[in-house]
Amino acid sequence: MLKTYAKCNSCCREYRCIVARDFRQCVYCRKESAEIIRSEEENKPLLTIELQDESSVPKVIYKGEEIKLKQEVEFHWETDTEEYGGLSYAIEHAVEGKIHPTRNRIERRVKGHALI
């Protein structure tokens, strides 16, 4: 699916076009002066883990953004041929704050892994 963005020539706001009529009419001011400014492919990978060699720090990209200051990365996938398989992943990383960094954990369990 393609994400398409338009910019209104009257109010100068940018917005995502959901349906074809949004290409012609601005969703904010309702004037018919909008033009398409860019389109992006929406089928980007949810999670990408790249590892150069066994002793390197993995490069993790989650929802199109690289995760910095990684502390722990876990990934477990099982096929579901005879039993419930599933997917589990967890990414623990630090997020720089105003005073001190905080710990953040992105974790997801899908299918059979969600039952555990």
Phi, psi and omega per residue, in radians:
M1 nan 2.502 -3.074
L2 -1.781 2.285 2.998
K3 -1.566 2.228 -3.134
T4 -2.133 2.369 -3.127
Y5 -2.056 2.537 3.125
A6 -2.248 2.811 3.085
K7 -2.277 2.300 -3.131
C8 -1.414 2.321 3.102
N9 -1.354 -0.294 3.137
S10 -1.534 -0.984 -3.077
C11 -1.707 -0.117 3.081
C12 1.144 0.331 3.103
R13 -1.552 2.573 3.047
E14 -1.788 2.539 3.133
Y15 -2.685 2.767 3.104
R16 -1.499 2.323 3.125
C17 -1.489 2.154 3.129
I18 -1.625 -0.779 -3.129
V19 -2.224 2.930 -3.046
A20 -1.045 -0.561 -3.112
R21 -1.146 -0.405 3.131
D22 -1.188 -0.334 3.112
F23 -1.179 -0.573 -3.069
R24 -1.610 -0.656 -2.994
Q25 -2.046 2.264 3.117
C26 -1.146 2.360 -3.136
V27 -1.323 -0.256 3.134
Y28 -1.638 -0.987 -3.051
C29 -1.738 -0.132 3.095
R30 1.140 0.246 3.092
K31 -1.513 2.613 -3.111
E32 -1.581 1.207 -3.141
S33 -2.449 0.384 -3.113
A34 -1.472 2.608 3.085
E35 -2.349 2.594 3.132
I36 -1.248 2.272 3.139
I37 -1.899 -0.507 3.102
R38 -2.890 2.747 3.053
S39 -2.305 2.478 -3.131
E40 -2.277 2.498 3.064
E41 -1.279 2.277 -3.071
E42 -1.552 -0.222 -3.068
N43 -1.488 0.922 3.070
K44 -1.440 2.622 3.134
P45 -1.108 2.525 3.081
L46 -1.194 -0.802 -3.052
L47 -2.454 2.262 3.062
T48 -2.225 2.222 3.092
I49 -2.130 2.091 3.129
E50 -2.015 2.357 -3.136
L51 -2.288 2.059 -3.103
Q52 -1.245 -0.780 3.071
D53 -2.712 3.114 -3.032
E54 -1.159 -0.342 -3.106
S55 -1.843 0.080 -3.104
S56 -1.597 2.821 3.066
V57 -1.421 2.251 -3.110
P58 -1.198 2.522 3.019
K59 -1.587 2.129 -3.084
V60 -2.047 2.186 3.065
I61 -2.080 2.065 -3.103
Y62 -2.083 2.121 -3.111
K63 0.924 0.692 3.065
G64 1.479 -0.024 -3.135
E65 -2.079 2.339 3.119
E66 -1.285 2.327 3.107
I67 -1.518 2.130 3.120
K68 -1.753 2.914 3.073
L69 0.925 0.799 -3.117
K70 -1.195 2.477 3.078
Q71 -2.038 -0.560 3.135
E72 -2.708 2.391 3.097
V73 -2.299 2.153 3.104
E74 -2.184 2.452 3.082
F75 -2.546 2.204 -3.125
H76 -2.445 2.154 3.117
W77 -2.272 2.412 3.087
E78 -2.303 2.477 3.062
T79 -1.222 2.736 3.112
D80 -2.069 1.008 -3.137
T81 -1.370 -0.949 -3.126
E82 -1.921 -0.535 3.103
E83 -2.122 2.974 3.062
Y84 -1.097 2.080 3.011
G85 -1.598 -2.783 3.100
G86 2.880 -2.988 -3.084
L87 -2.445 2.377 3.022
S88 -2.386 2.381 2.981
Y89 -2.561 2.608 3.128
A90 -2.539 2.339 3.113
I91 -2.275 2.014 3.106
E92 -1.850 2.284 -3.097
H93 -2.661 2.849 3.116
A94 -1.637 2.553 3.074
V95 -2.103 2.156 -3.107
E96 -1.193 2.220 3.112
G97 -1.870 -3.091 3.136
K98 -1.184 -0.703 -3.117
I99 -1.889 -0.966 -3.106
H100 -2.254 2.602 3.041
P101 -1.229 2.636 3.093
T102 -2.039 2.761 3.126
R103 -1.616 2.372 3.107
N104 -2.225 2.491 3.133
R105 -2.270 2.150 3.042
I106 -1.776 2.090 -3.078
E107 -2.450 2.459 -3.127
R108 -2.593 2.423 3.064
R109 -2.257 2.265 -3.043
V110 -2.211 2.571 3.117
K111 1.019 -2.217 -3.077
G112 -1.083 -0.479 3.125
H113 -1.229 -0.412 3.116
A114 -1.286 -0.342 -3.122
L115 -1.419 -0.271 -3.072
I116 -1.380 nan nan
